[in-house]
Amino acid sequence: MGMRRTGFWTVMGMLLLSGCAHQQTLKVDNAEQPYRIGREDVLDVSVWRDQELSRTVPVRPDGFISIPMVGEIQAAGKTPTELAEALSSGLQPYVQEPRVTVIVREVNSSRVFVTGEVAHPGAYPLRGRVSLLQAIALAGGFTDFANSDGIVVIRTDGKGGQIPVRYSDLVSPDGESVILRPGDTVVVP
């Protein structure tokens, strides 16, 4: 009877552990990333020596911009340099040696979302390097019922995954900070 009970609990333990295996935990990567154009950003597109093709354009909610002679082109997800190269290629049949420059005039797409047991959950603009600790402060700090050692950062940068974070590690002298990226969601249970 004791052997059966041990086997039962072993199998149950294995099933419980395998149920948790589907969540991918990401390693914290605080390296600088090049700016990627996002939806609702406003861009200055300049074609050298051609004022009629140069213009200020918004990135539509579908991620595209419209440029004369090129038409619709995907802007969201590209760096300004990558978009300038794509526009140059698109203008090649119409303009001799096109030199295109793309400048981000307004950054409207970079946001992080803080939800759960914080005083003011919501979307917050991401201006420069913002740490997880700073985002929690922007959201008004924890409520009385928050589990501060169960914080999860959900990263949507294509790899998908979650970064579990303990508040006690963030505020310890040798703790590593987590730098947030556009689109990250901070969940405070």
N, C-alpha and C positions, 0 to 999 in steps of 0.2 A: 504494500500500500504506500509506504514512504517513497519507494522508487518511482511509482507512478506520479505521485504528487510532484516530485522533483522534476521529472520529465515534462509534466504539464507546465510548470512555472518556467522552465527553460524555453519551451516553445512559445509561451506567451511573451516572454521577454524579447525573444528574437522577432516576433511579429510587431511588437511595439517599437523596437529599434528600427526595423525596416520601414515602418510607416513614417518615420521622421527623415528618412534618407532622401526624399524627393526635394527638399529645400536646399538650394545651393547657397553656401555661405561664401561670401567674397572676402578676399584679403583687402585690407585697407590700402588704397593707392592714392597718396596725396600729391603725386607728381603734377606739375603744371600741364594743362591740356590746351591745345590751340582753340581759339573761339570758333564755335560752329554757329552759323546763322540759324535762327529759329523762326517759327511762325510769328507774325506780327512785328518783326523787326522792320526798320526802315533803312533802306540802302541808297547810297549815292553811287550811281554807275556812270563813270566818265570814260568816254571814248576820245582819245587824244586827237585833236584837230577835227572833231566832228560834233559840234554843239547840238545838232538835231537828234543825234542818237544818245547824247548824255542826258540823264534825268535822275530824279529821286523817285524811288519806287518802294511801295510797301510789300512785304512778303505776305501773301494771302494765307488764310487759314489752311489751305490745302498744301502749303509749302512752296508754291510756284510764284514766279514773277513774270511779267510780260514786258518784252523789249521789242521795239520795232525791228523788223527784218529777221530777228531770231525767233520771235514768237514766245511761246510758253517754255519756261525752263525751270527745273527743280533747283531751288536755292536752299531750302531748309536742310540742314545736315552737312552742308559744305562749309569750308573755310572761305573767307573772302578771296584768297588767292586761287582756290580751286574753282570758284564761281567765275572769276575774271578769266581764267584759262578756258572754261567752257563757253563763255560769251565770245571770246576771241575766235574760237573754233567755229562758232555759229555765224559770226560776221565775216569770216574768211572769204566766202564766195562774193560778197558785196563790197567789202572795204579792203583796199590794198594795205597789207601789214597792219591789221588793227591792234592798237595798244589800249587795253581796257584795264581800268582800275576800279575796284569795288571797295567802298568805305562804309562801315556800319555807322549810320548817323544816329539811330535810336535803338537801344537794346530794350526790347519789350518782352522777349520770350523767356529770359532766364529767371525762373522761379523755383523755389523749393516749397514743399507742402509739409506743414506740421499738423499732426492730428492726434487725437487721443486725449489723455489726461494732462492737458496744458490749459492755461487760463484763456488763451485766445487762439484756438485752432484756425488755420487758414493758409492761404498762399502768400508767400513773402518774396519780394524781389531779391534777386541774387546779384549784388553789386560787389564785384571783386571777390576776394577769397573770404568765404564765410565758413566758420567752423560749426560743428554740431552744437557746441555749447552756446555759441552766439545765436544760432537759430532758435534754440530753446528759450534764450533770453528775449528774443524778438516776440516770441509767442507768449510772453508773460510768465514764464516759469511753470513749474509743476503745480498741479492741484493737490489737495490733501490725500487723494486716493491713488496717486500715480505710483507705479512700480518703476522707480528710477533706474533700477539695475536690469530692467528687461527691455530697454530701448532697442528698436530695430530701424535701420536705415534701408529702405528699399530703393535699389539703384536700377534705373531703366536705361542704361547706356548701351543697350544691345546685347550685353552678356546676361543681363537679368540676374537677380540674386539679392541676397539680404546680408547686411552687416549687423550682427548683434553687438550692442555696446552697453557697457555698464557705466552709469554716471560716476560711480566711485572711482573707476579707472580714468575717466576724463579729468577729474579734479585732483588726482594724485600727482605728486611732483614728477614721477617718471612715466606717467600715462601718455599714450599717443593720442593726439587729437585727430578727429575725422573732418576733413575738408569736404564740404558738400559740393555737388555738381548740379547743373540745371536738370530739373525733372526729378530730383531725389525726393522721396517721401519719408519723413521722420514719424515713426509711430511710437507713442509713449503709452504703454498699457496701463 
